[in-house]
Amino acid sequence: MAARAPVASGKLLAGFQKWYYNMCGFNKIGLMRDDTIHEDSDVKEALRRIPELTYNDRMFRVKRALDLSMKQQILPKDQWIKYEEDVHYLTPYLDEVIRERKEKEEWMKK
């Protein structure tokens, strides 16, 4: 019985994550999770490092979302970004930028 508990709690957690993702609503205007990260200096540097095609795709999604928001509309349900399709395209670059910044800050303390 103990072996089943982690599986059940894992499924419950995954179900909650999917529910929460859909409740946030950004997917209904065509945005991915990484599109919603506040643009501070670290994020701007990470954006500078992503491939051009990825950057262009992001800009398309952001502009479309702004347009839909201005019109107070959402995309047809078949065009919503699904939880399973949402890719963390910016996160690896952002993690690297933050790591480099912290390393530089530590170096400057010496």
Backbone hydrogen bonds, N-H to C=O, Kabsch-Sander energy under -0.5 kcal/mol:
donor,donor_aa,acceptor,acceptor_aa,energy
4,R,1,M,-0.7
5,A,1,M,-0.9
7,V,3,A,-0.7
8,A,4,R,-2.5
9,S,5,A,-2.9
10,G,6,P,-2.2
11,K,7,V,-2.2
12,L,8,A,-2.3
13,L,9,S,-2.5
14,A,10,G,-2.4
15,G,11,K,-2.4
16,F,12,L,-2.4
17,Q,13,L,-2.8
18,K,14,A,-2.3
19,W,15,G,-2.3
20,Y,16,F,-3.0
21,Y,17,Q,-2.5
22,N,18,K,-2.1
23,M,19,W,-2.0
24,C,20,Y,-1.8
25,G,21,Y,-0.8
28,K,25,G,-1.3
29,I,26,F,-1.1
30,G,27,N,-1.2
31,L,26,F,-2.4
35,D,32,M,-1.1
36,T,32,M,-0.6
36,T,33,R,-1.5
37,I,34,D,-0.9
40,D,38,H,-1.4
44,K,40,D,-2.4
45,E,41,S,-1.9
46,A,42,D,-2.3
47,L,43,V,-2.8
48,R,44,K,-1.6
49,R,45,E,-1.0
49,R,46,A,-0.7
50,I,46,A,-1.0
55,Y,51,P,-2.4
56,N,52,E,-2.8
57,D,53,L,-2.4
58,R,54,T,-2.2
59,M,55,Y,-2.6
60,F,56,N,-2.2
61,R,57,D,-2.3
62,V,58,R,-2.7
63,K,59,M,-2.6
64,R,60,F,-2.6
65,A,61,R,-2.5
66,L,62,V,-2.5
67,D,63,K,-2.3
68,L,64,R,-2.7
69,S,65,A,-2.6
70,M,66,L,-2.5
71,K,67,D,-1.8
72,Q,69,S,-0.9
73,Q,68,L,-2.8
75,L,28,K,-2.8
79,Q,76,P,-2.8
80,W,77,K,-1.3
81,I,27,N,-1.6
85,E,82,K,-1.2
86,D,82,K,-1.1
86,D,83,Y,-0.6
89,Y,87,V,-1.9
94,L,90,L,-2.6
95,D,91,T,-3.0
96,E,92,P,-1.7
97,V,93,Y,-2.4
98,I,94,L,-2.6
99,R,95,D,-2.4
100,E,96,E,-2.6
101,R,97,V,-2.5
102,K,98,I,-2.7
103,E,99,R,-2.3
104,K,100,E,-2.4
105,E,101,R,-2.6
106,E,102,K,-2.5
107,W,103,E,-2.2
108,M,104,K,-2.3
109,K,105,E,-1.1
110,K,106,E,-0.8
110,K,107,W,-0.7
